[in-house]
Amino acid sequence: MTQDELKALVGRAALAYVVPGEVVGVGTGSTVNCFIDALADSGLRVAGAVSSSTKSTERLVARGIRVLEAGEVSSLPVYIDGADEIDPRGHMIKGGGAALTREKIVADLAARFVCIADESKRVPVLGGFPLPVEVIAMATAQVTRRFAALGGTATLRPGVLTDNGHPLLDVRGLSITDPLAMEAEINQWPGVVTCGIFARHRAGVCLLGTASGVQTLVF
Ligand code: 5RP
């Protein structure tokens, strides 16, 4: 199977976690696009979706799914999103699509994070994928120096501003052996909006697309 077919497979598999009649949290990315299409095609009736990006909102609306603001709900039964890397304990790197801050906000509303990914995203230790970090523009140089002190090389993602209007750093060379501690450390540096380590908001379930079908990992 191609990577696109694996993404479509897990996008459809995620429908089993959607609670009919409730609002669903929706992430961002090519795998989530497959989920949005599967949801629209399924005939499953949801009360709407809370979206993590302009791109997902546009796709949801185009497919006839009502989009609610995060502030309109106090909780969500489930949040469905992809990942750039996922480790053996369900910790993830996210933000390849620049939506990490809103993704973490919507994930925080949800009782359960269901990660959908093809098997290439599974890694023993996070950090092979450059870590996305959304920053306030004036702090870019300071935050870059802090990463250098940790052995990381941060570069601005060219031509990209997040939906919140901020630049993004991509940090190479980190070996994230303690994701919880590193997430907490980075998030308290002045000027960091959000770092793309999802450890406090790790996946509860991962639906992994493999050549032999969907593998369900429960953390
Ligand atoms: C967007 C993300 C995505 O979930 C992540 O980049 C995976 O994307 P894809 O499903 O296209 O591989 O974090 O900010």
Residues whose N, C-alpha, C, O or C-beta is under 5 A from the ligand:
A	BS01	5RP	T28 G29 S30 T31 V32 D81 G82 A83 D84 K94 G95 G96 G97 A98 A99 L100
